[in-house]
Amino acid sequence: MGPQITGRSAADIAASVRALIERGVLAPGDALPPVRNLADELGVNRNTAVAAYRQLTQAGMVVTLGRGGTRVADRSPVAQEGFAADSVLRDVATGNPDSDLIPNPSRALAGVVGRPILYGEPVIDPDLEIWAMQWMRADLAPSDVRLTVTSGAADAVDRLLAQALVRDDAVALEDPCFLTSIHTVRVNGYRPVPVPVDDDGMTVEGLRAALEQGVRAIVCTPRAQNPTGASLGPERAAALRAVLADYPYVLVIEDDHFSMLSRTPFRSLIGPERKRWALVRSVSKFLGPDMCLAVVASDPDTAERLATRLTPGTTWVSHLLQRLALSLLTDDAVVSDIARAADHYSSRNVAFAQKLSAHGVPTTAGDGLNLWVALPVPARDVSEQLMRRGWLARTGDEFSLGAVITDHRLRLTVHDLDDGDAERLAADIASAVRAAGGRLAQAELG
């Protein structure tokens, strides 16, 4: 049975396993004995062993993986977006918007002060609610829409999952997956079920398989999927909605993080008859990450549950911040700046993809801030070679949940490179591929 687990009651068995984990006898990823085997070994009822494992799961000490059994939880940190700390290398792995393209809020700040907001008042600013309702309703099929404001998209997804799930519940995530979603699921002890993503977004067969495994929630990025840049086409979205129609009470969360910057039409998984759903749109990509605000449109029941986690006076979003966001989003000059930023991200990514292709690394730009680059050799090898040339890149395996092979991918953030640096990076990637033993696509060489 491996490390000696002891105890006659569920509490004693759980305490024994916890002690083995804390002493390092059981390491993250180690398998625990099957319930039946453990019960036989200890001479206890099978239900006692089940209760012990349930206590450990609720405490976040172990995770259940279906046919993969019960294993010690992995508490290693998930990679995070943003600049790498203490690096002298040129960082093309950040996932950040261009700071020069974020509107300056100074002019709008003076006009947002207004009267003080007191305890017990509505948590959403009335004027923002009117504007946001039009913004969200335009892309939603359900007729009954309620709005909530949260401290960004990550906060929204975390709260939405928390009001619908408990530890060890299964949640469908795209694979490859946005790093923050991986972090949220791991920290809360949910069981991730990967749904492969291809060039058209979440796959139909992958979603069907996840639903058959009993997922209680789905997190999907309909356009500008991070890291791949994939967006749902009309046929794929319709096929996914058809699969979901048989599961109306599974919570569907759509994270439309790129929204006003996207050059791809929004196509939703949320059909008119869906019972549990939420559409999340943050302002971080176009008004800046420090504008911690997202609008959530959802069904009434989800909105009510979400509201209980936004107690006025403790976890509401500042009305000053809400007024500032509204002031910027209704300013014609700011809206024009956002449109120019959208054109910039799109054109710079397309231009760099063409440079890479010309150097023998065929690449197509998707939507979003980043490029998802396929390599003929392991990305780790190419990343090491790039470090020697002064670049810090992010490898695809950081975004993997295991259903899709991503270890031959790089995710690059290149929209802030000038033409000279972009050409140098493209040439260095080609050189790094060769140094790692890969062959370039000769047909692309000019």
SERONU-719377 format. One record per residue (C-alpha): residue number from 1; x, y, z. Coordinates in steps of 0.5 Angstrom, whole numbers, padded with zeros to 4 digits. Layout:
REM SERONU-719377
num; east; north; up
NUM; X; Y; Z
...
This chain:
REM SERONU-719377
num; east; north; up
1; 0000; 0000; 0000
2; 0006; 0005; 0000
3; 0007; 0010; 0006
4; 0003; 0007; 0012
5; -0004; 0010; 0013
6; -0007; 0009; 0020
7; -0013; 0010; 0023
8; -0020; 0007; 0025
9; -0025; 0013; 0024
10; -0025; 0018; 0018
11; -0022; 0024; 0022
12; -0016; 0019; 0024
13; -0015; 0017; 0017
14; -0015; 0024; 0014
15; -0010; 0026; 0020
16; -0006; 0020; 0018
17; -0005; 0022; 0011
18; -0005; 0030; 0012
19; 0001; 0028; 0017
20; 0005; 0024; 0011
21; 0004; 0030; 0006
22; 0006; 0035; 0011
23; 0013; 0031; 0013
24; 0014; 0030; 0005
25; 0013; 0022; 0005
26; 0007; 0023; 0000
27; 0009; 0028; -0005
28; 0005; 0032; -0010
29; 0002; 0028; -0015
30; 0003; 0021; -0011
31; -0003; 0017; -0012
32; -0007; 0014; -0005
33; -0009; 0007; -0005
34; -0016; 0006; -0008
35; -0022; 0007; -0003
36; -0023; -0001; -0003
37; -0016; -0003; -0002
38; -0015; 0002; 0004
39; -0021; 0000; 0007
40; -0019; -0007; 0007
41; -0012; -0006; 0009
42; -0015; -0002; 0015
43; -0021; -0006; 0017
44; -0026; -0001; 0016
45; -0032; 0000; 0012
46; -0031; 0003; 0005
47; -0036; 0009; 0007
48; -0031; 0011; 0012
49; -0025; 0011; 0007
50; -0029; 0015; 0003
51; -0031; 0020; 0008
52; -0023; 0021; 0010
53; -0022; 0022; 0002
54; -0028; 0027; 0002
55; -0025; 0031; 0008
56; -0018; 0031; 0005
57; -0021; 0034; -0002
58; -0025; 0039; 0002
59; -0019; 0041; 0005
60; -0015; 0042; -0002
61; -0010; 0036; 0000
62; -0012; 0031; -0005
63; -0015; 0031; -0012
64; -0019; 0026; -0015
65; -0018; 0025; -0022
66; -0024; 0020; -0024
67; -0020; 0014; -0027
68; -0014; 0017; -0025
69; -0015; 0016; -0018
70; -0014; 0020; -0012
71; -0007; 0024; -0012
72; -0004; 0029; -0007
73; -0005; 0036; -0009
74; 0000; 0040; -0013
75; 0001; 0046; -0010
76; 0007; 0049; -0014
77; 0005; 0056; -0017
78; 0002; 0056; -0024
79; 0006; 0061; -0029
80; 0003; 0068; -0029
81; 0002; 0073; -0034
82; 0006; 0079; -0034
83; 0014; 0081; -0034
84; 0019; 0077; -0032
85; 0022; 0079; -0025
86; 0030; 0081; -0025
87; 0031; 0079; -0032
88; 0036; 0083; -0037
89; 0033; 0079; -0043
90; 0028; 0083; -0048
91; 0022; 0080; -0045
92; 0017; 0078; -0051
93; 0013; 0073; -0046
94; 0009; 0078; -0042
95; 0002; 0078; -0045
96; 0001; 0085; -0044
97; -0002; 0091; -0048
98; 0002; 0097; -0050
99; 0002; 0102; -0045
100; 0003; 0107; -0050
101; -0004; 0105; -0053
102; -0008; 0106; -0046
103; -0012; 0112; -0046
104; -0010; 0117; -0041
105; -0015; 0118; -0035
106; -0013; 0125; -0032
107; -0018; 0129; -0036
108; -0024; 0124; -0034
109; -0022; 0124; -0027
110; -0024; 0131; -0025
111; -0031; 0129; -0027
112; -0032; 0123; -0023
113; -0032; 0125; -0016
114; -0040; 0126; -0015
115; -0043; 0125; -0009
116; -0041; 0120; -0004
117; -0044; 0113; -0004
118; -0046; 0110; 0003
119; -0047; 0103; 0005
120; -0053; 0099; 0003
121; -0053; 0103; -0004
122; -0054; 0099; -0011
123; -0047; 0096; -0012
124; -0047; 0098; -0019
125; -0047; 0105; -0022
126; -0054; 0107; -0025
127; -0051; 0110; -0031
128; -0046; 0105; -0032
129; -0051; 0100; -0032
130; -0055; 0103; -0037
131; -0049; 0104; -0042
132; -0047; 0096; -0040
133; -0054; 0093; -0041
134; -0054; 0096; -0049
135; -0046; 0093; -0050
136; -0048; 0086; -0047
137; -0055; 0085; -0050
138; -0053; 0086; -0057
139; -0049; 0080; -0057
140; -0054; 0075; -0052
141; -0060; 0071; -0054
142; -0063; 0070; -0047
143; -0068; 0076; -0046
144; -0068; 0076; -0039
145; -0061; 0079; -0037
146; -0058; 0082; -0031
147; -0052; 0086; -0030
148; -0046; 0085; -0024
149; -0040; 0089; -0024
150; -0033; 0085; -0021
151; -0026; 0087; -0020
152; -0024; 0084; -0027
153; -0025; 0078; -0031
154; -0021; 0074; -0027
155; -0025; 0076; -0020
156; -0031; 0075; -0024
157; -0030; 0068; -0026
158; -0027; 0066; -0019
159; -0034; 0068; -0016
160; -0038; 0065; -0022
161; -0035; 0058; -0021
162; -0035; 0059; -0013
163; -0043; 0060; -0013
164; -0044; 0054; -0017
165; -0039; 0049; -0015
166; -0035; 0046; -0009
167; -0028; 0043; -0009
168; -0027; 0037; -0013
169; -0033; 0039; -0018
170; -0031; 0038; -0025
171; -0030; 0044; -0030
172; -0029; 0044; -0037
173; -0023; 0049; -0039
174; -0020; 0050; -0046
175; -0014; 0046; -0047
176; -0009; 0050; -0048
177; -0012; 0055; -0043
178; -0011; 0062; -0040
179; -0006; 0061; -0034
180; -0011; 0065; -0030
181; -0016; 0060; -0031
182; -0011; 0054; -0029
183; -0009; 0058; -0023
184; -0017; 0059; -0021
185; -0019; 0052; -0022
186; -0013; 0049; -0018
187; -0013; 0054; -0012
188; -0021; 0052; -0011
189; -0020; 0045; -0012
190; -0024; 0044; -0018
191; -0023; 0038; -0023
192; -0021; 0041; -0029
193; -0023; 0037; -0035
194; -0019; 0039; -0042
195; -0023; 0041; -0048
196; -0018; 0041; -0054
197; -0018; 0048; -0058
198; -0016; 0048; -0065
199; -0016; 0054; -0070
200; -0024; 0055; -0070
201; -0024; 0055; -0062
202; -0027; 0050; -0057
203; -0028; 0043; -0061
204; -0035; 0040; -0061
205; -0032; 0033; -0059
206; -0028; 0035; -0054
207; -0034; 0039; -0051
208; -0039; 0033; -0052
209; -0034; 0029; -0048
210; -0033; 0034; -0042
211; -0041; 0034; -0041
212; -0041; 0026; -0041
213; -0036; 0027; -0036
214; -0041; 0031; -0031
215; -0038; 0038; -0032
216; -0042; 0043; -0028
217; -0039; 0049; -0031
218; -0035; 0051; -0038
219; -0030; 0057; -0038
220; -0030; 0059; -0046
221; -0027; 0064; -0050
222; -0031; 0066; -0056
223; -0026; 0070; -0059
224; -0018; 0072; -0059
225; -0017; 0065; -0054
226; -0011; 0066; -0050
227; -0006; 0063; -0052
228; -0008; 0061; -0059
229; -0012; 0067; -0062
230; -0017; 0062; -0064
231; -0024; 0065; -0065
232; -0031; 0061; -0066
233; -0034; 0061; -0073
234; -0041; 0061; -0074
235; -0041; 0054; -0076
236; -0037; 0052; -0070
237; -0041; 0056; -0065
238; -0048; 0053; -0068
239; -0045; 0046; -0067
240; -0043; 0047; -0060
241; -0050; 0051; -0058
242; -0053; 0044; -0061
243; -0049; 0040; -0056
244; -0050; 0044; -0050
245; -0058; 0044; -0051
246; -0058; 0038; -0048
247; -0055; 0040; -0041
248; -0059; 0047; -0040
249; -0057; 0047; -0033
250; -0049; 0047; -0034
251; -0046; 0054; -0032
252; -0043; 0057; -0039
253; -0038; 0062; -0037
254; -0036; 0066; -0043
255; -0030; 0071; -0042
256; -0030; 0076; -0048
257; -0023; 0079; -0045
258; -0021; 0082; -0052
259; -0028; 0085; -0054
260; -0027; 0092; -0056
261; -0020; 0091; -0059
262; -0023; 0085; -0063
263; -0023; 0085; -0070
264; -0027; 0078; -0070
265; -0035; 0078; -0069
266; -0037; 0075; -0063
267; -0041; 0068; -0063
268; -0044; 0066; -0057
269; -0045; 0059; -0054
270; -0051; 0062; -0050
271; -0057; 0060; -0053
272; -0064; 0063; -0052
273; -0066; 0057; -0047
274; -0060; 0056; -0043
275; -0062; 0057; -0036
276; -0055; 0058; -0033
277; -0050; 0063; -0036
278; -0045; 0069; -0036
279; -0042; 0073; -0041
280; -0036; 0077; -0038
281; -0033; 0083; -0041
282; -0027; 0087; -0037
283; -0024; 0093; -0039
284; -0017; 0091; -0038
285; -0014; 0090; -0045
286; -0016; 0097; -0047
287; -0017; 0101; -0041
288; -0011; 0098; -0037
289; -0010; 0092; -0033
290; -0010; 0097; -0027
291; -0017; 0099; -0028
292; -0020; 0093; -0025
293; -0027; 0092; -0027
294; -0031; 0087; -0031
295; -0038; 0087; -0033
296; -0042; 0081; -0032
297; -0049; 0079; -0036
298; -0052; 0073; -0033
299; -0059; 0070; -0032
300; -0063; 0072; -0026
301; -0061; 0066; -0021
302; -0053; 0067; -0023
303; -0054; 0074; -0022
304; -0057; 0073; -0015
305; -0052; 0068; -0013
306; -0046; 0073; -0015
307; -0049; 0079; -0012
308; -0049; 0075; -0005
309; -0041; 0075; -0006
310; -0041; 0083; -0007
311; -0043; 0085; 0000
312; -0044; 0093; 0000
313; -0038; 0096; 0004
314; -0033; 0090; 0003
315; -0033; 0087; -0004
316; -0036; 0092; -0008
317; -0033; 0095; -0014
318; -0031; 0103; -0012
319; -0036; 0107; -0016
320; -0031; 0112; -0017
321; -0028; 0107; -0021
322; -0034; 0105; -0025
323; -0035; 0112; -0026
324; -0028; 0113; -0029
325; -0029; 0107; -0034
326; -0036; 0110; -0036
327; -0033; 0117; -0037
328; -0027; 0114; -0042
329; -0032; 0109; -0045
330; -0037; 0114; -0047
331; -0031; 0119; -0050
332; -0031; 0119; -0057
333; -0024; 0121; -0057
334; -0022; 0115; -0053
335; -0027; 0110; -0057
336; -0023; 0112; -0063
337; -0016; 0111; -0059
338; -0019; 0104; -0057
339; -0020; 0103; -0065
340; -0013; 0105; -0067
341; -0010; 0100; -0061
342; -0014; 0095; -0064
343; -0011; 0096; -0071
344; -0004; 0096; -0068
345; -0005; 0090; -0065
346; -0008; 0086; -0071
347; -0003; 0089; -0076
348; 0004; 0088; -0072
349; 0002; 0081; -0071
350; 0000; 0080; -0078
351; 0007; 0083; -0080
352; 0011; 0079; -0075
353; 0008; 0073; -0077
354; 0010; 0074; -0084
355; 0017; 0076; -0082
356; 0017; 0069; -0079
357; 0014; 0065; -0085
358; 0019; 0069; -0089
359; 0025; 0066; -0085
360; 0022; 0059; -0085
361; 0017; 0058; -0079
362; 0010; 0058; -0082
363; 0006; 0063; -0078
364; -0001; 0065; -0078
365; -0004; 0071; -0074
366; -0010; 0070; -0070
367; -0014; 0075; -0066
368; -0011; 0078; -0059
369; -0005; 0081; -0056
370; 0000; 0075; -0058
371; 0002; 0070; -0063
372; 0002; 0062; -0062
373; 0008; 0060; -0066
374; 0009; 0052; -0068
375; 0016; 0050; -0068
376; 0019; 0043; -0071
377; 0023; 0042; -0065
378; 0021; 0042; -0058
379; 0020; 0050; -0055
380; 0024; 0049; -0049
381; 0030; 0048; -0054
382; 0029; 0054; -0058
383; 0027; 0058; -0052
384; 0034; 0056; -0049
385; 0037; 0058; -0055
386; 0033; 0065; -0055
387; 0036; 0067; -0048
388; 0043; 0066; -0051
389; 0041; 0071; -0056
390; 0038; 0076; -0051
391; 0030; 0074; -0052
392; 0026; 0071; -0046
393; 0020; 0067; -0049
394; 0014; 0063; -0046
395; 0014; 0056; -0048
396; 0007; 0053; -0050
397; 0007; 0047; -0045
398; 0006; 0053; -0039
399; -0001; 0053; -0042
400; -0003; 0046; -0043
401; -0008; 0041; -0039
402; -0005; 0035; -0042
403; -0011; 0034; -0048
404; -0007; 0038; -0053
405; 0001; 0037; -0055
406; 0004; 0044; -0054
407; 0011; 0043; -0053
408; 0013; 0045; -0060
409; 0009; 0052; -0059
410; 0012; 0059; -0057
411; 0007; 0064; -0055
412; 0010; 0071; -0056
413; 0008; 0078; -0055
414; 0011; 0082; -0060
415; 0006; 0088; -0062
416; 0011; 0093; -0058
417; 0017; 0091; -0062
418; 0019; 0096; -0068
419; 0021; 0094; -0075
420; 0028; 0093; -0073
421; 0027; 0089; -0067
422; 0022; 0085; -0070
423; 0026; 0083; -0076
424; 0032; 0081; -0071
425; 0027; 0077; -0067
426; 0024; 0073; -0073
427; 0032; 0072; -0075
428; 0034; 0069; -0068
429; 0028; 0065; -0068
430; 0030; 0061; -0074
431; 0037; 0061; -0072
432; 0035; 0058; -0065
433; 0031; 0053; -0069
434; 0037; 0051; -0073
435; 0041; 0050; -0067
436; 0036; 0046; -0064
437; 0036; 0041; -0069
438; 0030; 0043; -0073
439; 0029; 0044; -0081
440; 0026; 0051; -0083
441; 0021; 0051; -0089
442; 0025; 0052; -0095
443; 0019; 0054; -0099
444; 0018; 0060; -0095
445; 0025; 0062; -0095
446; 0026; 0068; -0100
